[in-house]
Amino acid sequence: MKNKIQIIDDKVCPLEFAVNSISGKWKIPIIWQINEGKKRPSEFLKGIGKVDRRVLNQHLKEMEESGILTKTSYPEVPPRVEYSLTPLGDELVKALWLLNDWGKLLIEKNNELWV
């Protein structure tokens, strides 16, 4: 019986893996900000609004570890850090545009139900 449980635990669902890599309240807004050309954490704070700096830094670190973002540090005073999308992150943006279109369909469907 132990072998059967081990086999189930070792299975990887690509969709679940993908969703886990972008789960978090602020990760998708951060990706949109970077896609629009913003690169610095201070720009994300202004563009997103209520995100806490500590949470922002944690999300940026997680997405960097996932290979979605790359971080460039400049040896200046004061220090400057910029983030950009990796090729994997660019592919994520394409998928998010498709999901955005699907979201529009859901909004239309909900509007039809409430009219």
ChimeraX attribute file (.defattr): number of C-alpha atoms within 10 A of each C-alpha:
attribute: neighborCount
match mode: 1-to-1
recipient: residues
	/A:1	5
	/A:2	6
	/A:3	8
	/A:4	8
	/A:5	9
	/A:6	10
	/A:7	9
	/A:8	9
	/A:9	9
	/A:10	8
	/A:11	8
	/A:12	9
	/A:13	8
	/A:14	9
	/A:15	9
	/A:16	9
	/A:17	11
	/A:18	12
	/A:19	10
	/A:20	10
	/A:21	16
	/A:22	18
	/A:23	12
	/A:24	12
	/A:25	12
	/A:26	18
	/A:27	19
	/A:28	16
	/A:29	14
	/A:30	23
	/A:31	24
	/A:32	16
	/A:33	17
	/A:34	21
	/A:35	15
	/A:36	9
	/A:37	12
	/A:38	18
	/A:39	19
	/A:40	17
	/A:41	19
	/A:42	13
	/A:43	14
	/A:44	21
	/A:45	15
	/A:46	10
	/A:47	15
	/A:48	15
	/A:49	8
	/A:50	9
	/A:51	14
	/A:52	12
	/A:53	13
	/A:54	9
	/A:55	14
	/A:56	20
	/A:57	12
	/A:58	13
	/A:59	20
	/A:60	22
	/A:61	15
	/A:62	16
	/A:63	20
	/A:64	18
	/A:65	12
	/A:66	15
	/A:67	15
	/A:68	22
	/A:69	22
	/A:70	18
	/A:71	16
	/A:72	13
	/A:73	10
	/A:74	11
	/A:75	9
	/A:76	8
	/A:77	6
	/A:78	7
	/A:79	8
	/A:80	12
	/A:81	15
	/A:82	15
	/A:83	18
	/A:84	20
	/A:85	22
	/A:86	15
	/A:87	13
	/A:88	12
	/A:89	21
	/A:90	16
	/A:91	12
	/A:92	18
	/A:93	18
	/A:94	11
	/A:95	11
	/A:96	15
	/A:97	11
	/A:98	12
	/A:99	12
	/A:100	12
	/A:101	11
	/A:102	12
	/A:103	12
	/A:104	12
	/A:105	12
	/A:106	12
	/A:107	12
	/A:108	11
	/A:109	11
	/A:110	11
	/A:111	10
	/A:112	9
	/A:113	8
	/A:114	6
	/A:115	5
